Amino acid sequence: MPRRSNRLITEDLVDALLPKETVWDAEIPGFGVIANNRTKSYKLRYYFHGCQRVLTIGTNRDLTVAEARKIAYAHRARIRAGFDPVAEERPTRLSVRALCDEYVRKRASCDREYKNAADDESLIQRYIVPILGDHAVHAIGADDVACFRTKVDSICAISGDTCVPTALSVREALVEQCLRLLSRMFDMAEASNYRPKGSNPIPRAHQSYYLDGIAKHTLALPWHSQKDGN
């Protein structure tokens, strides 16, 4: 069982703690505060499938005792419901390149009507992997997405095979199609615990803005018409 003492954690108790002192709460099993030289950290100890976990809730610089207690209560409720807060806080490290492979494999195995496989793989190989392939999935943020958009647009500005400028509207649409694909991958990454829940860095409002009314096959491979001489 998680540790419990006969002392209730209060603001006064936290303020009075000396470095290396630890107090466990009398009310919430496993809820405690550990003092170091600079701060006091609120912790939650619990068991999940027989293994002990220690979750850091926050420090006294960022949270009051009441706020930390409320978070601890919420985590205890999730634990009882079968969720592991520590696992949710620690996304598994995975590269974008590996995520792309997993996405295509899972889509192909789960969706027999995966008609966009060729288009998706083209976007992945031409844009996503060269630009983001070596990045860690959990570390991709809004700045990385903005940089990705700029680089994709730069690549599209001149068709790689023919050196013929690509129309601005098609370039913008292609960028958005890449972002839609990336967003679906990040959704899958969250479900697989490669990213924290609700952390998809691509705003959904931008995912289909340029796609309305434009033929999808034209967007997926805009260089093919030039290559075929059409």
Summary of the structure (lengths in Angstrom):
residues: 230
radius of gyration: 24.5
end to end distance: 72.0
largest distance: 81.7
contacts: 648
relative contact order: 0.09
helix: 49%
strand: 14%
